[in-house]
Amino acid sequence: MGWAGIEMCETIVNLDIVVPNQTRYLRFVGAIAEQLAKELDVPEETRDTLAFHLNLALTEAVANAIQYSSAANSPDSVRISFSVEDANLSVRVFDHGEGFDLAALPTPEFDELRERGRGIFFIRSVMDSVQYHKTESGNVLEMRKKIA
């Protein structure tokens, strides 16, 4: 128990990065996600899978934030926040787009050859929970994964 009877979590990692609202930074963001996963205290046999999943989820989330935010060449940015507390990884992607209703997104039709509309499906497939909400300062897509 921590101060005043409040149970305290051990924060292992807190990392915030801000990238310009441009798709050329997607590989960079994915590499950061992979490297973070490889540095976490997880069983060696699951480390590469976690790195792949985190890269995929984050790249898709940031691509969506860029695409649905303002024009790609605008001075806007996307903020990404990683935190690991106890055995829980949380990744938040903040943007300034119009937003969307996560619950209303349909499952994509995989027999149709379309490149769009699969990102959230992939994110939901590799993360334990996905939530999206609007705030006064923008939108937040929060992805969580148990890592122990």
C-alpha positions, 0 to 999 in steps of 0.5 A: 500500500502506498500513501494514505492507503492507496495501492501504488503501481510500479511504473516501469516505462513512461515514454512520450513521442510526438511526430509530424502528421506525415506518413513518412514517420510510420516506420520510425514509430513502428521501430520504436514500438518494436524496440520497446517490446524487446526491452520489456521483461517478458518471456523470450519466446513471446518477445518477438511476437509482442514486438510484431504486434506492437509495431502493427497496432501502433503503425495502424493507429498512427496511420489512421490518426494521420489520415483522418486528421488534417492534411498530411502536409499540415504542421499538426502532429500526432502524440504517442504515449507508452506506459508500462505499469506492473504487467500492463502495457498501455499505448495512447495515440492522440490526434486532432481529427474529427473522431469516429465511433469505435463501436460502430465500425463493421468487421471488414469484408476480407473477400473484397480486395480493399486496402482501407478499413482493416486497421482497427480490426488488426489492432483489436486482433493483437491488443487485449483492449482498445478504447477510443474517446474524444477529449477537449484537446483532441482524440485518444485511441488507447490500446492495452496489452497484458505483458506477463 
